[in-house]
Amino acid sequence: MQPKHFGCIVNYLNNKEFQEALIHLAQRLFDRSPLVRIAATEVIGNMLMNVDDRYSYFHLLIPLELSSLHDEVLEVRSKAEDIWKKVGNQYIVENEKDYKDLIDFPPPDPSEYPDKEIRPSVGCRIIVQRHLFNICLLRFCLV
């Protein structure tokens, strides 16, 4: 099965099956081959952008996508950055009326923010902010 087809199949899984399938996908992020990790990152990005009812799975998918941002291989990191930007932009477009003020009048960058680092887009920051509690709760329950 092609990795990109996996993202299409998950639309037909129930919640338990989705979580079981996600375990196998997460394991691909630790594969020796950068090509496998890139493919897994693309599948996760596709799921973040296209899966039906994807917002209810964000707390499971976000940590996987963010882990690719810190891969040892530049190509994997670059692919993950591109995908993460697209996910954030799509989220803002889909929820524009909820965040109109934040989009039109963004707060200034924090003074302590590292000079060499590029700050994630508003959409990316909102996604993490909105789902951080569920991510932490999931982590707490697994320990």
C-alpha positions in Angstrom: 0.0 0.0 0.0 1.3 3.5 -0.9 1.8 5.7 2.2 -0.5 8.4 0.7 -3.3 5.9 0.5 -3.2 5.4 4.2 -4.4 9.0 4.7 -7.5 8.2 2.6 -8.3 5.0 4.4 -8.5 6.5 7.8 -11.7 8.3 6.8 -13.4 4.9 7.1 -12.0 3.9 10.4 -13.7 4.3 13.8 -11.8 6.0 16.6 -10.2 2.9 18.1 -9.1 1.7 14.6 -7.7 5.2 13.8 -5.6 5.2 17.0 -4.3 1.7 16.3 -3.4 2.7 12.8 -1.7 5.8 14.1 0.6 3.8 16.2 2.0 2.1 13.1 2.4 5.4 11.3 4.2 6.9 14.3 6.7 4.1 14.2 7.5 5.1 10.6 8.8 8.4 11.9 11.6 6.5 13.6 12.6 4.5 10.5 16.2 4.5 9.4 15.3 5.7 5.9 14.7 9.5 5.5 12.4 8.6 2.6 10.2 6.6 4.9 10.1 9.5 7.4 9.3 12.0 4.7 6.4 9.8 3.5 5.1 9.4 7.0 5.3 13.2 7.5 3.4 13.7 4.3 0.7 11.3 5.4 0.3 13.0 8.8 0.2 16.4 7.1 -2.5 15.1 4.7 -4.5 13.8 7.6 -4.2 17.2 9.4 -5.5 18.9 6.3 -8.0 16.5 4.7 -9.4 13.8 7.0 -13.0 14.1 7.8 -13.5 15.3 11.4 -9.8 16.0 11.6 -10.1 18.5 14.4 -11.0 15.7 16.8 -7.8 13.9 15.9 -5.5 17.0 16.1 -4.3 16.1 19.6 -3.0 12.8 18.2 -1.6 14.1 15.0 0.1 17.4 16.1 2.8 15.8 18.2 3.7 13.5 15.3 4.0 16.4 12.8 5.9 18.5 15.3 8.4 15.7 15.9 9.3 15.8 12.2 10.3 19.4 12.6 13.3 18.2 14.7 14.4 15.3 12.4 18.2 14.9 12.0 17.8 15.1 8.2 17.3 18.5 6.6 14.9 17.2 3.9 12.6 15.8 6.5 12.6 19.0 8.5 12.0 21.1 5.4 9.1 18.9 4.3 7.6 19.1 7.8 8.0 22.9 7.9 6.2 23.3 4.6 3.4 21.0 5.7 3.1 22.7 9.1 2.8 26.1 7.5 0.1 24.8 5.1 -1.8 23.3 8.1 -1.7 26.6 10.0 -2.8 28.6 7.0 -5.7 26.2 6.2 -6.8 26.4 9.9 -6.8 30.2 9.8 -8.8 30.2 6.5 -11.3 27.7 7.9 -11.7 29.7 11.2 -11.2 33.2 9.9 -14.2 34.7 11.6 -13.2 33.3 15.0 -9.8 34.8 14.8 -10.4 38.0 12.7 -9.0 40.4 15.4 -5.9 38.3 15.9 -5.3 38.1 12.2 -5.9 41.8 11.6 -4.1 43.0 14.8 -1.4 40.4 15.6 0.4 40.9 18.9 4.0 41.9 18.7 6.7 39.2 18.8 7.9 38.4 22.3 11.1 40.4 23.1 12.7 37.2 24.4 12.1 35.3 21.2 15.4 34.1 19.7 16.7 36.3 16.8 17.6 33.5 14.5 14.4 31.6 14.9 11.4 32.1 12.6 8.2 32.3 14.6 5.4 29.9 13.5 2.4 31.5 11.8 -0.6 32.6 13.8 -2.5 29.5 12.6 0.2 27.1 13.8 0.3 28.8 17.2 -3.4 28.8 17.6 -3.6 25.1 16.7 -1.0 24.1 19.3 -2.6 26.5 21.9 -6.1 25.1 21.4 -5.0 21.4 21.6 -2.2 21.6 24.1 -4.4 20.6 27.0 -5.6 17.4 25.2 -2.0 16.6 24.2 -0.8 16.9 27.8 -3.8 15.0 29.0 -3.0 12.2 26.5 0.6 12.1 27.6 -0.4 12.0 31.3 -2.8 9.1 30.7 -0.2 7.1 28.8 2.4 7.4 31.6 
